[in-house]
Every structure is written in structure tokens, then in C-alpha cells.
Amino acid sequence: MQENKMGVMPIDKLIVSMSLPIMISMLVQALYNIIDSVFVAMINENALTAVSMAFPIQNLMIAVGVGTAVGVNALLARSLGEKDFDKVNAIAENAVFLAILSYAVFLIIGLFFAEPFYRSQTDIEEIVVYGKEYLTVCCCLSFGSFVQLMFERMLQATGKTIFTMFTQGIGAIVNIILDPILIFGLLGLPAMGVTGAAVATVIGQIVAGVLAVVFNQTKNHEVHIQLKGFRPNGAIIRQIYAIGVPSIVMQAIGSVMNYGMNRILLAFSSTATAVFGVYFKLQSFVFMPAFGLNNGVIPIMAYNYGAGNRERVTKTLKHCVAYAIGIMAIGLLLFQLFAKQLLMMFNASETMLTLGVPALRIISLSFILAGFGISCSSVFQALGKAVYSMFVSVARQLVVLLPVAFALAQLGDVNMVWWAFPISELVSAIVTAIFMVKIYRDIISKIGTEAA
């Protein structure tokens, strides 16, 4: 089998070819997230708040799916670099098994825990009703999401990221088209309201999941999945989760943070919580390209780490940091200059504008520091030190962000709460820099030498 492009293509060209399709597809995903909320906001502000408050569970779902897939991605790429093709196939087969198990967990959550989750945050009955409808559908029919995430990462691990652009892009477009049809009852269909938004979401995920499976079976010739007679391999599953669990925890912490922030902000008003939800929709348009860069870079670094090529690992690292900071700088400018216009997309009331404009401007001050952290996390994951990313995430969101936000809330001014984000990101950047120095000294500097 000829050398994979991750070992020979010039780094700049390789990063673009690997990351750009993922970035485009993630931008489409971010656009869908925004449009989804724009349509829901047309129902009323409580509907928007209910969908926003679903984020912790949806983020937990993504954390499990993406985290497991990140472990698969890095392990597959490293095994390809080592030319261990039997292990590549075994990893892929166990990945399918883990995707099925992950879905089963969220099926249970959707069936039994949607309403208690909302009642733990608010006593506004309309929000609870809307939220239960939305979250039950999203969880119980989430199998498309887990299949999509896993098979997309298999394509990314072998360098075929162009196909993930199609899977994510088409899935998001299907979602966008179905949103107004199902929410407002167009084309003769009944108006389903918030439930329609959830149904549109899961149909888009299922379409994307089917496409991801088809592309893997027809285009990904370096991975062969044969499930007949399959038995779970404990050793491989442990290796997947050695990389994946820190990533799962790192993203799941976002759910805890979001839940905690909702509780803090509800003490001011439900509008403050809606602003926070809108911010998360909007910031995805900035963060998704950075995460797309991250996803494209991980297999490049893992492959060349497995192949013992230190020069390509270090060059990829430098370019990744520069590109990520550039992306986040553009996001900072957009939030500073067009905060009001961004909020108006969600039918923002005067009250929401009064709360939201300073919120977007203050929180976005953390973007450039976040870009540094995102790019460094790709290094940690690719080199088998994902636990560093987990530690940084815990420090940022649980040790710093929530306690600082709670303390600032005691001042009685909701605008002070937003400053917790830049403060926590500064602490995160310092800790990340310390870990980068350590990982360069202990691992990167020794790649390709006898000491490695």
C-alpha cells in the first residue's frame, strides 16, 4: 500500500486539504444551529429559552460521541503510520460497537430524565413543556448522530476529510430545510412547534449518518469493517478510551458549566439565560472552524508521530497555532463590531439587546486565548496526552469559570458575570503553555531518536 498523503504532502497544503473540508462542514453546522434557534425564537422567547437550556444534555451527547470518535481517530491514524493494518480494521469494528452503546445511554436519558432535567432549573411551566418535547426527541432518536460522528472520524483518520464535508453539510442543509416546514406546518403538514425543530434535527443527523457509512464502505479502502462474528476487543477499547475519555470529560464539563451558568443567570431573569443560549449559538460560528482545524490536524500529528517524523510534527504544530489564533481574531472583531446585529437575528427584544450587546463584547475578549488552547489540545490528543486537555478544561470551567461567575453575580450586576469568561480563559492559556513546554521536552523533542 502506497504512503498515505499525511506522511509526504507539504504541511501547509496538507493542513488545508485535511482541515478545510471539515471547517466548511462545521460552518454549515454552525449556520444550522443559528437558523434553528432563529425559527424557534419566532414562536416566543420561552421556546428559545427552552431550546437553549437543552444545551447541557445535547453537549453531553456530543461529548460522548465526539470523545469516543477522537480516540478512534487518533488510534487509527497512529496505526496507519505504523503500517499495522490488521489493528486498523479491529479498531474500526470496535468503534461501531461503541457507537451503539453510546446511543443506548441517551435513549434512556430521553425516556426518563428530560422533564426532571428542566424542572431542576426552572418552575416556568411553558419552558418545561417545550423543553421536554424537544429533548425527548433529540435523545431518543440520536442514533444518527452517533453513527455520523464515528464514521466521519474514520474518514478523517485516513485523510479523506472531503467526504465529511458532504456528510455534515448535507445533513445540516436537510435540517435547515425541514425546520420551518415542521415548526410552522408548511406544505400541508401540521405545525409541530418546538417538537418540529427536534424532528428536523434528528432527520438531518440520520441522513448524515447514512452518508458517512456509505462513504466509508465505498471510498475508505484503508479501513475494512467486517462485523460478522465480531467480538468486542477489551484491549482496543481501553486504548480508544485512554485517548477518548479525557476528551469526553473535557467536553462534558461544558455541560456542567452550562447548567451552572443557567442557574446563576436565572437568578437575574430568564432573558439573561436566553442571551447566554444565543451566545453559544453565535460563538459556534467562530469556534467550529477552529475545531475543524483541530480535527484536521490531529490525524496529521498522530500519523507522523507513529512514523517517527519529528520535523513534520513540529511544523504542523506551529501552523496550527497560527491558523487557530487568526480564526479567533476574526471572530473577536465580528462580536465587537456587530453585537447588536447578531442579536437581532433572534428577534431580540429591547431587554435582550440591553443584556446581550455587552455580553457578546465582554465574552469575545476571550477568543484569541481560546484559539491558543484549542490548537494545543490537538497536540495533546494526537500524542496520547489527552489527559492534559482534560485537566485544562476542568481548571477553566469548573475551578475558575463557575466560581468566578458566582462570585461576580453577588455584585448584583449581570454584566459583571460575563467577565468570568476572559478571566477563566487567561488561566487556561497559562496552564496550557506549561503543558506544552512539558510535552515538547518529554515527547516531541525525542520523536525519531533512540530515546523515543
RODO-2510 file (C-alpha; in nm, 4 decimals, decimal comma):
residues 452
     n   res          X          Y          Z
     1     m     0,0000     0,0000     0,0000
     2     q     0,1430     0,3397    -0,1015
     3     e     0,2438     0,6003     0,1553
     4     n    -0,0512     0,7972     0,2912
     5     k    -0,0507     1,1683     0,1996
     6     m    -0,0145     1,2581     0,5699
     7     g     0,3458     1,1380     0,5523
     8     v     0,4568     1,3096     0,2308
     9     m     0,2404     1,6098     0,1342
    10     p     0,3822     1,9591     0,2175
    11     i     0,2478     2,0622     0,5602
    12     d     0,0695     2,3829     0,4554
    13     k    -0,1078     2,2092     0,1697
    14     l    -0,1820     1,9083     0,3891
    15     i    -0,3383     2,1125     0,6711
    16     v    -0,5587     2,2944     0,4202
    17     s    -0,6614     1,9737     0,2410
    18     m    -0,7362     1,7977     0,5704
    19     s    -0,8959     2,0850     0,7625
    20     l    -1,0760     2,2985     0,5052
    21     p    -1,3486     2,0433     0,4223
    22     i    -1,4104     1,9878     0,7953
    23     m    -1,4143     2,3629     0,8594
    24     i    -1,6653     2,4202     0,5792
    25     s    -1,8910     2,1423     0,7023
    26     m    -1,8680     2,2711     1,0597
    27     l    -1,9526     2,6217     0,9421
    28     v    -2,2639     2,4774     0,7798
    29     q    -2,3368     2,3016     1,1103
    30     a    -2,2939     2,6314     1,2959
    31     l    -2,5216     2,8029     1,0460
    32     y    -2,7826     2,5355     1,1088
    33     n    -2,7511     2,5900     1,4874
    34     i    -2,8178     2,9592     1,4412
    35     i    -3,1050     2,9176     1,1937
    36     d    -3,2628     2,6513     1,4160
    37     s    -3,2787     2,8996     1,7043
    38     v    -3,3916     3,1834     1,4764
    39     f    -3,7003     2,9812     1,3795
    40     v    -3,7667     2,8720     1,7382
    41     a    -3,7393     3,2353     1,8526
    42     m    -4,0317     3,3137     1,6202
    43     i    -4,2551     3,1015     1,8475
    44     n    -4,1727     3,3057     2,1586
    45     e    -3,8855     3,3810     2,3970
    46     n    -3,9755     3,0899     2,6283
    47     a    -3,9390     2,8486     2,3364
    48     l    -3,5937     2,9943     2,2652
    49     t    -3,5023     2,9649     2,6333
    50     a    -3,6210     2,6020     2,6452
    51     v    -3,4104     2,5031     2,3442
    52     s    -3,1121     2,6936     2,4882
    53     m    -3,1486     2,5123     2,8211
    54     a    -3,1303     2,1763     2,6417
    55     f    -2,7676     2,2501     2,5585
    56     p    -2,6094     2,0702     2,8582
    57     i    -2,7660     1,7358     2,7593
    58     q    -2,7030     1,7886     2,3882
    59     n    -2,3451     1,8847     2,4663
    60     l    -2,3073     1,5724     2,6805
    61     m    -2,4317     1,3667     2,3864
    62     i    -2,1773     1,5318     2,1579
    63     a    -1,9077     1,4848     2,4226
    64     v    -1,9618     1,1084     2,4357
    65     g    -1,9894     1,0752     2,0574
    66     v    -1,7013     1,3023     1,9655
    67     g    -1,4773     1,1955     2,2539
    68     t    -1,5052     0,8279     2,1654
    69     a    -1,4551     0,9122     1,7970
    70     v    -1,1461     1,1225     1,8789
    71     g    -0,9937     0,8167     2,0456
    72     v    -1,0763     0,6097     1,7378
    73     n    -0,9394     0,8808     1,5066
    74     a    -0,6035     0,9173     1,6808
    75     l    -0,5560     0,5409     1,7300
    76     l    -0,6465     0,4670     1,3675
    77     a    -0,4100     0,7336     1,2332
    78     r    -0,1247     0,6158     1,4556
    79     s    -0,1776     0,2533     1,3490
    80     l    -0,1784     0,3607     0,9845
    81     g     0,1528     0,5413     1,0424
    82     e     0,2892     0,2191     1,1948
    83     k     0,1505     0,0197     0,8949
    84     d    -0,0451    -0,2108     1,1304
    85     f    -0,3472    -0,2644     0,9041
    86     d    -0,4955    -0,5556     1,0992
    87     k    -0,5208    -0,3311     1,4027
    88     v    -0,6749    -0,0545     1,1886
    89     n    -0,9638    -0,2850     1,0949
    90     a    -1,0090    -0,4100     1,4508
    91     i    -1,0247    -0,0514     1,5801
    92     a    -1,2947     0,0366     1,3259
    93     e    -1,5083    -0,2653     1,4175
    94     n    -1,4913    -0,1882     1,7881
    95     a    -1,5758     0,1746     1,7079
    96     v    -1,9106     0,0682     1,5608
    97     f    -1,9845    -0,1321     1,8762
    98     l    -1,9068     0,1690     2,0975
    99     a    -2,1337     0,3955     1,8909
   100     i    -2,4268     0,1582     1,9537
   101     l    -2,3573     0,1501     2,3286
   102     s    -2,3383     0,5299     2,3421
   103     y    -2,6786     0,5665     2,1783
   104     a    -2,8353     0,3258     2,4291
   105     v    -2,7302     0,5543     2,7163
   106     f    -2,9030     0,8591     2,5674
   107     l    -3,2136     0,6630     2,4753
   108     i    -3,2575     0,6004     2,8487
   109     i    -3,1933     0,9680     2,9290
   110     g    -3,4535     1,0774     2,6750
   111     l    -3,7163     0,8373     2,8027
   112     f    -3,6819     0,9056     3,1748
   113     f    -3,4863     1,2233     3,2528
   114     a    -3,5938     1,5040     3,0143
   115     e    -3,8634     1,6545     3,2384
   116     p    -3,6688     1,6232     3,5692
   117     f    -3,3748     1,7953     3,3982
   118     y    -3,5864     2,1020     3,3163
   119     r    -3,7660     2,1139     3,6499
   120     s    -3,4295     2,1248     3,8250
   121     q    -3,3628     2,4590     3,6537
   122     t    -3,6942     2,6446     3,6293
   123     d    -4,0532     2,6494     3,7539
   124     i    -4,1864     2,8251     3,4411
   125     e    -4,4263     2,5604     3,3118
   126     e    -4,4184     2,6657     2,9474
   127     i    -4,0392     2,6304     2,9369
   128     v    -4,0628     2,2847     3,0983
   129     v    -4,3242     2,1676     2,8450
   130     y    -4,1306     2,3000     2,5462
   131     g    -3,8053     2,1585     2,6805
   132     k    -3,9388     1,8101     2,7493
   133     e    -4,0815     1,7872     2,3958
   134     y    -3,7563     1,8997     2,2374
   135     l    -3,5107     1,6998     2,4455
   136     t    -3,7053     1,3711     2,4375
   137     v    -3,6985     1,3624     2,0582
   138     c    -3,3312     1,4687     2,0364
   139     c    -3,2180     1,1948     2,2772
   140     c    -3,4445     0,9049     2,1792
   141     l    -3,3668     0,9384     1,8083
   142     s    -2,9972     1,0269     1,8447
   143     f    -2,8627     0,7093     1,6819
   144     g    -2,7964     0,9027     1,3583
   145     s    -2,5684     1,1414     1,5455
   146     f    -2,3516     0,8647     1,6949
   147     v    -2,3208     0,6801     1,3631
   148     q    -2,2368     1,0031     1,1837
   149     l    -1,9667     1,1075     1,4317
   150     m    -1,7947     0,7696     1,4373
   151     f    -1,7834     0,7080     1,0636
   152     e    -1,6780     1,0667     0,9906
   153     r    -1,3783     1,0260     1,2209
   154     m    -1,2787     0,7077     1,0355
   155     l    -1,2734     0,9097     0,7136
   156     q    -1,0713     1,1857     0,8817
   157     a    -0,8206     0,9361     1,0223
   158     t    -0,7281     0,8215     0,6713
   159     g    -0,7131     1,1741     0,5294
   160     k    -1,0447     1,1645     0,3401
   161     t    -1,1902     1,4728     0,5044
   162     i    -1,3604     1,5912     0,1845
   163     f    -1,6320     1,3313     0,2423
   164     t    -1,7082     1,4629     0,5914
   165     m    -1,7818     1,7975     0,4292
   166     f    -2,0570     1,6285     0,2311
   167     t    -2,1998     1,4295     0,5227
   168     q    -2,2145     1,7208     0,7657
   169     g    -2,3112     1,9721     0,5004
   170     i    -2,5969     1,7704     0,3525
   171     g    -2,7239     1,6730     0,6986
   172     a    -2,7299     2,0376     0,8066
   173     i    -2,8987     2,1521     0,4847
   174     v    -3,1707     1,8880     0,5300
   175     n    -3,2186     2,0181     0,8843
   176     i    -3,2396     2,3813     0,7718
   177     i    -3,4966     2,2986     0,5029
   178     l    -3,7123     2,0931     0,7393
   179     d    -3,7044     2,3439     1,0279
   180     p    -3,9647     2,5932     0,9016
   181     i    -4,1719     2,3172     0,7385
   182     l    -4,2086     2,1166     1,0592
   183     i    -4,2108     2,4043     1,3110
   184     f    -4,4774     2,6142     1,1340
   185     g    -4,6654     2,3423     0,9422
   186     l    -4,5836     2,4345     0,5814
   187     l    -4,6685     2,2276     0,2698
   188     g    -4,9822     2,0920     0,4316
   189     l    -4,8040     1,9373     0,7312
   190     p    -4,9233     2,0038     1,0890
   191     a    -4,7410     2,2750     1,2868
   192     m    -4,5242     2,0901     1,5404
   193     g    -4,3618     2,3900     1,7097
   194     v    -4,0562     2,3083     1,9224
   195     t    -4,1054     1,9351     1,8545
   196     g    -4,0705     2,0096     1,4835
   197     a    -3,7292     2,1651     1,5454
   198     a    -3,6196     1,8476     1,7240
   199     v    -3,7557     1,6191     1,4491
   200     a    -3,5755     1,8244     1,1832
   201     t    -3,2537     1,7892     1,3839
   202     v    -3,2644     1,4097     1,4129
   203     i    -3,3660     1,3595     1,0484
   204     g    -3,0633     1,5652     0,9429
   205     q    -2,8408     1,3527     1,1674
   206     i    -2,9795     1,0277     1,0279
   207     v    -2,9222     1,1422     0,6683
   208     a    -2,5640     1,2414     0,7544
   209     g    -2,5057     0,9105     0,9353
   210     v    -2,6236     0,7045     0,6365
   211     l    -2,3982     0,9037     0,4029
   212     a    -2,0978     0,8577     0,6355
   213     v    -2,1474     0,4794     0,6355
   214     v    -2,1805     0,4713     0,2557
   215     f    -1,8649     0,6792     0,2038
   216     n    -1,6664     0,4569     0,4406
   217     q    -1,7760     0,1383     0,2686
   218     t    -1,7154     0,2680    -0,0845
   219     k    -1,4270     0,5203    -0,0558
   220     n    -1,2275     0,4369     0,2572
   221     h    -1,0215     0,1476     0,1246
   222     e    -0,7690     0,1572     0,4107
   223     v    -1,0387     0,0529     0,6609
   224     h    -1,2340    -0,2707     0,6261
   225     i    -1,5241    -0,3323     0,8643
   226     q    -1,6439    -0,6924     0,8961
   227     l    -1,8935    -0,7291     1,1792
   228     k    -1,9842    -1,0940     1,1138
   229     g    -1,8621    -1,2927     1,4133
   230     f    -1,7479    -0,9699     1,5835
   231     r    -1,6458    -0,9820     1,9488
   232     p    -1,5507    -0,6698     2,1478
   233     n    -1,1761    -0,6379     2,1995
   234     g    -1,1113    -0,5161     2,5528
   235     a    -0,7525    -0,4097     2,4817
   236     i    -0,8503    -0,1950     2,1844
   237     i    -1,1470    -0,0426     2,3672
   238     r    -0,9168     0,0513     2,6558
   239     q    -0,6749     0,2160     2,4106
   240     i    -0,9599     0,4075     2,2447
   241     y    -1,0847     0,5375     2,5772
   242     a    -0,7346     0,6144     2,7044
   243     i    -0,7428     0,8872     2,4417
   244     g    -1,1191     0,9375     2,4281
   245     v    -1,2183     0,9594     2,7963
   246     p    -1,0203     1,2790     2,8624
   247     s    -1,1841     1,4274     2,5526
   248     i    -1,5279     1,3133     2,6732
   249     v    -1,4682     1,4618     3,0172
   250     m    -1,3273     1,7788     2,8635
   251     q    -1,6410     1,8353     2,6556
   252     a    -1,8831     1,7041     2,9179
   253     i    -1,7503     1,9642     3,1588
   254     g    -1,9077     2,2142     2,9202
   255     s    -2,2454     2,0634     3,0130
   256     v    -2,1774     2,1148     3,3830
   257     m    -2,0598     2,4692     3,3167
   258     n    -2,3640     2,5478     3,1026
   259     y    -2,6027     2,4039     3,3616
   260     g    -2,4329     2,6034     3,6368
   261     m    -2,4377     2,9251     3,4335
   262     n    -2,8089     2,8769     3,3606
   263     r    -2,8753     2,8506     3,7345
   264     i    -2,6693     3,1645     3,8035
   265     l    -2,8333     3,3659     3,5240
   266     l    -3,1897     3,2580     3,6049
   267     a    -3,1447     3,4402     3,9358
   268     f    -3,1378     3,7592     3,7259
   269     s    -3,4004     3,6715     3,4605
   270     s    -3,4989     3,4131     3,2005
   271     t    -3,3901     3,6683     2,9386
   272     a    -3,0331     3,6525     3,0717
   273     t    -3,0440     3,2750     3,0192
   274     a    -3,1776     3,3266     2,6663
   275     v    -2,8876     3,5647     2,5964
   276     f    -2,6423     3,3009     2,7161
   277     g    -2,8064     3,0436     2,4877
   278     v    -2,7924     3,2810     2,1913
   279     y    -2,4234     3,3480     2,2635
   280     f    -2,3495     2,9766     2,2432
   281     k    -2,5276     2,9546     1,9085
   282     l    -2,3342     3,2525     1,7735
   283     q    -1,9940     3,1554     1,9112
   284     s    -2,0230     2,8190     1,7362
   285     f    -1,9830     3,0088     1,4087
   286     v    -1,6383     3,1175     1,5327
   287     f    -1,5344     2,8081     1,7270
   288     m    -1,6469     2,5491     1,4707
   289     p    -1,3772     2,6448     1,2142
   290     a    -1,1156     2,6295     1,4919
   291     f    -1,2425     2,2848     1,5940
   292     g    -1,2412     2,1858     1,2263
   293     l    -0,8743     2,2828     1,2118
   294     n    -0,8189     2,0794     1,5291
   295     n    -0,9892     1,7715     1,3799
   296     g    -0,7868     1,8003     1,0605
   297     v    -0,4554     1,8369     1,2431
   298     i    -0,4955     1,5502     1,4938
   299     p    -0,4514     1,2661     1,2381
   300     i    -0,1599     1,4522     1,0719
   301     m     0,0283     1,4723     1,4006
   302     a    -0,0685     1,1204     1,5094
   303     y     0,0384     0,9717     1,1754
   304     n     0,3779     1,1436     1,1742
   305     y     0,4269     1,0644     1,5427
   306     g     0,3694     0,6978     1,4590
   307     a     0,6043     0,7304     1,1612
   308     g     0,8763     0,8946     1,3768
   309     n     0,8896     1,2208     1,1770
   310     r     0,9605     1,4974     1,4290
   311     e     1,0037     1,7742     1,1722
   312     r     0,6536     1,7266     1,0336
   313     v     0,5027     1,7120     1,3826
   314     t     0,6639     2,0411     1,4925
   315     k     0,5838     2,2197     1,1674
   316     t     0,2197     2,1108     1,1919
   317     l     0,2068     2,2406     1,5498
   318     k     0,3380     2,5866     1,4584
   319     h     0,0998     2,6302     1,1678
   320     c    -0,1973     2,5019     1,3684
   321     v    -0,1437     2,7593     1,6445
   322     a    -0,1069     3,0442     1,3943
   323     y    -0,4200     2,9500     1,1989
   324     a    -0,6329     2,8988     1,5119
   325     i    -0,5397     3,2376     1,6570
   326     g    -0,6155     3,4016     1,3208
   327     i    -0,9626     3,2448     1,3085
   328     m    -1,0452     3,3573     1,6608
   329     a    -0,9190     3,7116     1,5941
   330     i    -1,1730     3,7421     1,3113
   331     g    -1,4446     3,6211     1,5499
   332     l    -1,3414     3,8803     1,8079
   333     l    -1,3799     4,1615     1,5546
   334     l    -1,7242     4,0387     1,4461
   335     f    -1,8552     4,0238     1,8035
   336     q    -1,7119     4,3641     1,8917
   337     l    -1,8429     4,5452     1,5836
   338     f    -2,1747     4,3715     1,5142
   339     a    -2,3091     4,2567     1,8514
   340     k    -2,6483     4,4253     1,8066
   341     q    -2,6945     4,2970     1,4521
   342     l    -2,6110     3,9420     1,5603
   343     l    -2,8711     3,9511     1,8374
   344     m    -3,1386     4,0959     1,6099
   345     m    -3,1342     3,7718     1,4096
   346     f    -3,3148     3,6170     1,7076
   347     n    -3,5977     3,8724     1,7250
   348     a    -3,4233     4,0247     2,0273
   349     s    -3,6396     4,2489     2,2457
   350     e    -3,5020     4,5736     2,3866
   351     t    -3,4399     4,3917     2,7137
   352     m    -3,2436     4,1196     2,5366
   353     l    -3,0396     4,3798     2,3462
   354     t    -2,9611     4,5671     2,6680
   355     l    -2,8306     4,2461     2,8261
   356     g    -2,6893     4,0861     2,5130
   357     v    -2,4721     4,3524     2,3492
   358     p    -2,2320     4,3926     2,6453
   359     a    -2,2405     4,0144     2,6997
   360     l    -2,1155     3,9391     2,3470
   361     r    -1,8487     4,2084     2,3613
   362     i    -1,7142     4,1034     2,7009
   363     i    -1,7143     3,7271     2,6421
   364     s    -1,5492     3,7604     2,2986
   365     l    -1,2402     3,9118     2,4628
   366     s    -1,1506     3,5527     2,5482
   367     f    -1,1493     3,4303     2,1854
   368     i    -0,7787     3,4682     2,0978
   369     l    -0,6685     3,2914     2,4166
   370     a    -0,9222     3,0183     2,3357
   371     g    -0,7661     2,9763     1,9903
   372     f    -0,4306     2,9025     2,1502
   373     g    -0,5903     2,6443     2,3792
   374     i    -0,7826     2,4697     2,1003
   375     s    -0,4728     2,4339     1,8821
   376     c    -0,2661     2,2964     2,1698
   377     s    -0,5376     2,0439     2,2587
   378     s    -0,4902     1,8856     1,9158
   379     v    -0,1253     1,8221     2,0083
   380     f    -0,2191     1,6653     2,3405
   381     q    -0,4748     1,4332     2,1786
   382     a    -0,2566     1,3337     1,8829
   383     l     0,0420     1,2451     2,1028
   384     g    -0,1599     1,0389     2,3512
   385     k    -0,1684     1,3040     2,6261
   386     a    -0,5375     1,3943     2,6054
   387     v    -0,5428     1,3972     2,9863
   388     y    -0,3662     1,7359     2,9659
   389     s    -0,6612     1,8756     2,7694
   390     m    -0,8956     1,7339     3,0298
   391     f    -0,7030     1,8978     3,3136
   392     v    -0,7026     2,2353     3,1363
   393     s    -1,0767     2,2105     3,0699
   394     v    -1,1527     2,1243     3,4324
   395     a    -0,9397     2,4153     3,5503
   396     r    -1,1025     2,6603     3,3097
   397     q    -1,4691     2,5722     3,3506
   398     l    -1,5086     2,4235     3,6968
   399     v    -1,2202     2,5566     3,9052
   400     v    -1,2254     2,9113     3,7618
   401     l    -1,5274     2,9985     3,5441
   402     l    -1,8211     2,8875     3,7592
   403     p    -1,6822     3,0050     4,0955
   404     v    -1,5782     3,3418     3,9474
   405     a    -1,9180     3,3819     3,7748
   406     f    -2,0970     3,3013     4,1002
   407     a    -1,8821     3,5475     4,2942
   408     l    -1,9354     3,8245     4,0369
   409     a    -2,3114     3,7565     4,0400
   410     q    -2,3173     3,8557     4,4059
   411     l    -2,2412     4,2115     4,2942
   412     g    -2,5968     4,2264     4,1572
   413     d    -2,4959     4,3268     3,8026
   414     v    -2,5386     4,0605     3,5339
   415     n    -2,2802     4,2350     3,3137
   416     m    -2,0131     4,1509     3,5702
   417     v    -2,0882     3,7787     3,5321
   418     w    -1,9667     3,7797     3,1696
   419     w    -1,6134     3,8763     3,2801
   420     a    -1,5734     3,5236     3,4193
   421     f    -1,5092     3,4039     3,0611
   422     p    -1,1967     3,6147     2,9821
   423     i    -1,0628     3,5511     3,3327
   424     s    -1,1000     3,1733     3,3028
   425     e    -0,9508     3,1688     2,9514
   426     l    -0,6427     3,3575     3,0726
   427     v    -0,5837     3,0984     3,3463
   428     s    -0,6386     2,8224     3,0891
   429     a    -0,3798     2,9694     2,8496
   430     i    -0,1159     2,9813     3,1249
   431     v    -0,1754     2,6176     3,2240
   432     t    -0,1771     2,5113     2,8562
   433     a     0,1571     2,6813     2,7933
   434     i     0,3105     2,4942     3,0878
   435     f     0,1861     2,1612     2,9492
   436     m     0,3142     2,2463     2,6003
   437     v     0,6639     2,3028     2,7345
   438     k     0,6492     1,9670     2,9119
   439     i     0,5137     1,7735     2,6130
   440     y     0,7746     1,9248     2,3826
   441     r     1,0554     1,8292     2,6212
   442     d     0,9275     1,4788     2,7001
   443     i     0,7831     1,3660     2,3658
   444     i     0,8244     1,5924     2,0615
   445     s     1,1976     1,6524     2,1045
   446     k     1,2549     1,2752     2,1186
   447     i     1,0497     1,1702     1,8151
   448     g     1,2673     0,9777     1,5688
   449     t     1,5559     0,9286     1,8131
   450     e     1,6623     0,6165     2,0036
   451     a     1,5296     0,7753     2,3244
   452     a     1,1817     0,7745     2,1725
***
